[in-house]
Amino acid sequence: MTVSMGRAVDKNAEQWRWLLYVALAIVGALLTFVGARAQQRATDDALFRKLIDSFCAAWSTGTAEAPAKFYAKDSGLVFYDVAPFAYHGWKEYHDGVQKEFLDNASEIRLTAGKELKVTRRGMIAWTTVPMHLLEKSKNGKTTEMDLRYTGIWEKRGANWVLVHDHLSAPAAEN
């Protein structure tokens, strides 16, 4: 009876040891996943901070040619700006913003706030960030406004490009 009790205890201990190994493997995998996810988030935050700052610098040149590299050129895309309501496709956006804003400005300065939020799902990411616009017109008038910006980015090849963006100004307070 002692030999069979010893075998039962050994078998029971072996089962517990196996369960412990499986549990440790699962915990290790979860920690690896959480660490990789945190690293991906930090990498995305740094990448999109650089993209947004470069995007603002490009618009601050005063020409719609400079920011063109940030936009997908598909004709069916829609971009919302402060005026007019919407542009359909990059060409319409390029030409409209150049005529409505940039041609009349002697200086444009667009800067992104620190509160950049990045959310990524595979090859699609969206960013939200407050921005500040300073525009000096050729007639000497200076306009400053705080803006809200949302960009929908798609990874195409090695680059992230905007497939939609929405720039808006809060309604004036009474």
C-alpha positions in Angstrom: 0.0 0.0 0.0 2.9 2.3 0.7 4.3 2.0 -2.8 0.9 2.8 -4.4 0.5 5.8 -2.1 3.9 7.0 -3.1 3.0 6.7 -6.8 -0.3 8.6 -6.2 1.6 11.4 -4.4 4.3 11.5 -7.1 1.6 11.7 -9.8 -0.3 14.4 -8.0 2.8 16.4 -7.5 3.7 16.0 -11.1 0.2 17.3 -12.2 0.6 20.3 -9.9 4.1 21.0 -11.2 2.8 20.8 -14.8 0.0 23.2 -14.0 2.5 25.6 -12.4 4.6 25.5 -15.6 1.6 26.2 -17.7 0.5 29.1 -15.4 4.0 30.6 -15.5 4.1 30.3 -19.3 0.7 32.1 -19.6 1.8 34.8 -17.2 5.1 35.2 -19.1 3.2 35.5 -22.4 0.8 38.1 -21.0 3.7 40.2 -19.6 5.4 40.0 -23.0 2.2 41.1 -24.7 1.6 44.0 -22.3 5.3 45.1 -22.6 5.2 44.9 -26.4 1.9 46.8 -26.5 3.3 49.5 -24.3 6.4 49.7 -26.5 4.2 50.0 -29.6 2.2 52.8 -28.0 5.3 54.7 -27.1 6.7 54.2 -30.6 3.4 55.3 -32.2 3.2 58.4 -29.9 6.7 59.5 -30.9 6.2 58.8 -34.6 2.9 60.7 -34.8 4.3 63.6 -32.7 7.0 63.9 -35.3 4.5 63.6 -38.2 2.1 66.2 -36.7 4.9 68.7 -36.0 6.2 68.2 -39.6 2.6 68.6 -40.9 2.3 71.9 -39.0 5.6 73.1 -40.3 4.6 72.2 -43.8 1.4 74.2 -43.6 3.3 77.1 -42.1 5.3 77.5 -45.3 2.4 79.3 -46.8 2.0 77.0 -49.8 -0.2 73.9 -50.2 2.6 72.1 -52.0 4.6 71.5 -48.8 2.0 69.5 -46.9 0.9 67.5 -50.0 3.2 64.6 -49.0 1.1 64.0 -45.9 -2.1 63.4 -47.9 -3.5 60.5 -49.9 -4.4 61.6 -53.4 -7.6 59.4 -53.8 -10.3 61.4 -55.5 -13.1 60.2 -53.2 -11.6 61.4 -49.9 -13.2 64.2 -47.9 -11.3 66.8 -45.9 -13.1 69.2 -43.6 -11.6 72.7 -43.0 -12.8 75.8 -41.1 -14.1 77.2 -44.5 -15.7 76.1 -46.7 -17.5 73.1 -45.3 -15.7 70.3 -47.2 -13.2 69.5 -49.9 -13.5 66.4 -52.0 -10.1 64.9 -53.0 -6.6 66.3 -52.5 -6.7 68.5 -55.6 -9.8 70.4 -54.5 -8.4 70.7 -51.0 -5.0 71.9 -52.3 -6.5 74.5 -54.7 -9.2 75.7 -52.2 -7.0 76.2 -49.2 -4.3 77.9 -51.4 -6.9 80.3 -52.8 -9.0 80.9 -49.6 -6.2 81.2 -47.0 -2.6 81.0 -48.2 -2.7 83.4 -51.2 -3.9 86.2 -48.9 -1.4 85.6 -46.1 1.9 87.1 -45.6 2.6 84.7 -42.8 1.0 81.5 -41.5 2.0 79.7 -38.4 0.3 76.5 -37.4 1.5 74.8 -34.2 0.2 71.6 -32.5 -0.5 71.5 -28.8 1.1 69.0 -26.4 -2.1 67.0 -25.9 -1.7 64.7 -28.9 -3.7 61.5 -28.6 -2.9 58.6 -31.0 -5.1 55.5 -31.4 -3.9 52.8 -33.8 -5.7 49.7 -35.1 -3.3 48.0 -37.5 -2.8 50.0 -40.7 -5.2 52.8 -39.6 -4.5 55.4 -36.9 -6.3 58.5 -35.8 -4.9 61.5 -34.0 -6.5 64.3 -32.2 -4.7 67.4 -31.0 -5.5 71.1 -30.3 -3.7 73.5 -32.6 -3.0 77.2 -32.7 -3.1 79.3 -35.9 -1.6 82.7 -36.4 -2.3 84.3 -39.8 -1.0 87.7 -40.9 -2.8 88.8 -44.0 -1.2 90.9 -46.8 -3.5 93.8 -45.8 -1.9 93.8 -42.3 -4.6 92.1 -40.3 -3.5 89.5 -37.8 -5.8 86.6 -36.8 -5.2 84.1 -34.1 -7.4 81.2 -33.3 -7.4 77.9 -31.4 -8.4 74.9 -33.5 -9.3 71.3 -33.0 -7.7 68.8 -35.3 -8.5 65.2 -36.1 -6.5 63.2 -38.6 -7.3 59.7 -40.0 -4.0 58.2 -41.2 -3.5 55.0 -43.2 -0.2 53.2 -43.6 0.6 52.9 -47.3 3.9 51.2 -47.9 6.4 52.7 -45.6 4.5 55.9 -45.1 1.5 57.1 -43.1 -0.8 59.4 -45.1 -3.9 61.3 -44.2 -7.1 59.9 -45.8 -9.3 62.3 -43.9 -8.8 65.3 -41.6 -11.1 67.6 -39.8 -10.0 71.1 -38.7 -12.5 73.1 -36.8 -12.7 76.2 -34.6 -14.9 76.3 -31.5 -18.0 78.4 -31.8 -17.5 81.9 -30.5 -18.5 82.4 -26.9 -21.2 85.0 -26.1 
